Every structure is written in C-alpha cells, then in structure tokens.
C-alpha cells in the first residue's frame, strides 16, 4: 500500500499483546514489551481508563511530541475494538497510528517499519485492519518462524528461551528507540534507519572436521 504523501506525524502508538499474568512474556506480547520501554524511560505512571466495552492502559506520553502509548487490555483478536475507541477518543486518524507487534516472518533480531498491507497472519493487526481499515503504520518485531512440528499458535504463545534473552533485550531496546524516533522525526526516517538492521550475531561457519 502506498504511503500517504506528506504523511502526518504519528500521534498514537499501540503495542499488541494478550493481557493478564497467564499470558505474561510470550512472543506474541512483543508489542507490550516494546511500548513499556519508552514508558519506563520517560518515568510514565500507568493508568487505566475505561472505554466503551474495553479497557486501555496508557503508560506515558512521549515528549516533546504529544504521542500516546497504549496497550489494549482486550485479547489479541479483539484489538480492533480497543484501537477504534482510542482513535475516537483522541480524534486520531488511522494514518497517525503506529501498531507495534510480533512478526513470525522476520527472525528475532530484525525490525521493520511499514505502512499498510495485510495482517500477515497476526490476528491483532488483522482485527485492527478490519475495524479501521489497513492504512496505518506498523513496527514489526521479528520473533522467528516456528520450528518444525510446532503449530504457529503454540509458537507465538511460547516464551523466549534463555539463549534468546540477550538478543531479546537488544531487540526491545532498539524497537523502543525506533518508537521514539518515529515520534520525534517521523516514520519515513525510521524506515531508512531501522529496516536494514539485523541485531542477531552472525552465525559462525562450522569448521571442517579433521
């Protein structure tokens, strides 16, 4: 999908995930992890506000830009309701929205900023697109494809392994930086700076056996 000419600045950043302690920490909650980063760095205090039929958590406001950071407290496949409520409340247009979410088509270590397009199998993004249309920004956080024998649903609900912890910390920090860059300088600049980065250490070639 073509990006809007003279794209307006992003005013609302939504991190996707499933709420509650039962779903704390799975790959599918990558959006929550990323949105929490700028909130903590800005010293934001969480508060919950009730919207019609939904709860939304508002961790902080990015300064100097007025950009709200939100985490829907609906389940993933009902994210569209929460996002629509937030857009309506803030008089925000879809083109001023950034959704941060996991992406199985990118390996852990890769990020991608994109405007529009399909949900790519991500249920929260698909529900948002059905509800408000597809014309919004996305920050995709790679979580890798499921290993052989794993169902995709089980994979995205699984937790990151201990061997992934160091890389995950770098990914979350870089994605949080990307959110702040988008808020400060626009999504177009972030695309140029973020989309080519691979944070994963290079794979060492195997030495031939002697």
Secondary structure, DSSP 8 states (H G I E B T S, - for coil): ----TT-----EEEE----SGGGTTBGGGHHHHHHHHHHHHTT---EEEEETTEEEEEEEEETTTTEEEEEE-S-GGGHHHHHHHHHHHHT--GGGEEEEEEETTS-TTBEEEEES---TT-HHHHHHHHHH-S-SEEEEEE-----TT--HHHHHTSB--GGGHHHHHHHHHHHHHHHHHHHHH-HHHHHHHHTT-B-S----------
